[in-house]
Amino acid sequence: MSRTVPDVVELAQRLVRRDTVEGKGERDLLEEAADLLRGAGFSCLLENYDPAFPHKASLYARLCPEAPGESLFFGGHVDTVPFGDASWDRDPLSGLTEEGRLHGRGSCDMKGGIAAMLCASLSLAPRLAGRDLILHLYGGEELGCLGSFFAARRPEHFGRPGAANSAQPTATRPRAGHPGALWRAL
């Protein structure tokens, strides 16, 4: 079992360089994440949340599902919004770092955070001694929350989280909860 933890900035750059606009490339990115996690002893399940599109997927990874008690839970999405019509100063898939900043689509929302969660998980795994750590990396969030809604119908993948962390950006201030979304029929 490999316990090598990649450099978080290099991993974030690799993730940003993957085109996951509107679900493209989600499965490929998640397969790379699953390979890293399996090397640290995680059991991984890649699941397609939209049968019409095999490249749209979510990853559920658990370190010790049989562990009693509560788990630590990390979650975040890997898809990004479209590039739009505006011109970019840099290639949106460059993953360049300049003056301590990572540039590219998804670097903040949420590929930088996903890289941090993956590295933290790989670092924590050998020290958790029989406790569960769960990662849910999902797609389909930016266009309709498809991955989240699909996952919500599978509570067996979530264990009993005692603490959860999402890599959703909050202007670098920790926040409890998430603004979420509310749809109301009129």
Secondary structure in CASP SS format (residue, H / E / C, confidence):
PFRMAT SS
TARGET T0000
AUTHOR 0000-0000-0000
METHOD secondary structure of the structure
MODEL  1
M C 1.00
S C 1.00
R C 1.00
T C 1.00
V C 1.00
P C 1.00
D C 1.00
V H 1.00
V H 1.00
E H 1.00
L H 1.00
A H 1.00
Q H 1.00
R H 1.00
L H 1.00
V H 1.00
R C 1.00
R C 1.00
D C 1.00
T C 1.00
V E 1.00
E C 1.00
G C 1.00
K C 1.00
G C 1.00
E H 1.00
R H 1.00
D H 1.00
L H 1.00
L H 1.00
E H 1.00
E H 1.00
A H 1.00
A H 1.00
D H 1.00
L H 1.00
L H 1.00
R H 1.00
G C 1.00
A C 1.00
G C 1.00
F C 1.00
S E 1.00
C E 1.00
L E 1.00
L E 1.00
E E 1.00
N E 1.00
Y C 1.00
D C 1.00
P C 1.00
A C 1.00
F C 1.00
P C 1.00
H C 1.00
K C 1.00
A E 1.00
S E 1.00
L E 1.00
Y E 1.00
A E 1.00
R E 1.00
L C 1.00
C C 1.00
P C 1.00
E C 1.00
A C 1.00
P C 1.00
G C 1.00
E C 1.00
S E 1.00
L E 1.00
F E 1.00
F E 1.00
G E 1.00
G E 1.00
H E 1.00
V C 1.00
D C 1.00
T E 1.00
V C 1.00
P C 1.00
F C 1.00
G C 1.00
D C 1.00
A C 1.00
S C 1.00
W C 1.00
D C 1.00
R C 1.00
D C 1.00
P C 1.00
L C 1.00
S C 1.00
G C 1.00
L C 1.00
T E 1.00
E E 1.00
E C 1.00
G C 1.00
R E 1.00
L E 1.00
H C 1.00
G C 1.00
R C 1.00
G C 1.00
S H 1.00
C H 1.00
D H 1.00
M H 1.00
K H 1.00
G H 1.00
G H 1.00
I H 1.00
A H 1.00
A H 1.00
M H 1.00
L H 1.00
C H 1.00
A H 1.00
S H 1.00
L H 1.00
S H 1.00
L H 1.00
A H 1.00
P H 1.00
R H 1.00
L C 1.00
A C 1.00
G C 1.00
R C 1.00
D C 1.00
L E 1.00
I E 1.00
L E 1.00
H E 1.00
L E 1.00
Y E 1.00
G C 1.00
G C 1.00
E C 1.00
E C 1.00
L C 1.00
G C 1.00
C C 1.00
L H 1.00
G H 1.00
S H 1.00
F H 1.00
F H 1.00
A H 1.00
A H 1.00
R C 1.00
R C 1.00
P H 1.00
E H 1.00
H H 1.00
F C 1.00
G C 1.00
R C 1.00
P E 1.00
G E 1.00
A E 1.00
A E 1.00
N E 1.00
S E 1.00
A C 1.00
Q C 1.00
P C 1.00
T C 1.00
A C 1.00
T C 1.00
R C 1.00
P C 1.00
R C 1.00
A C 1.00
G C 1.00
H C 1.00
P C 1.00
G C 1.00
A C 1.00
L C 1.00
W C 1.00
R C 1.00
A C 1.00
L C 1.00
END
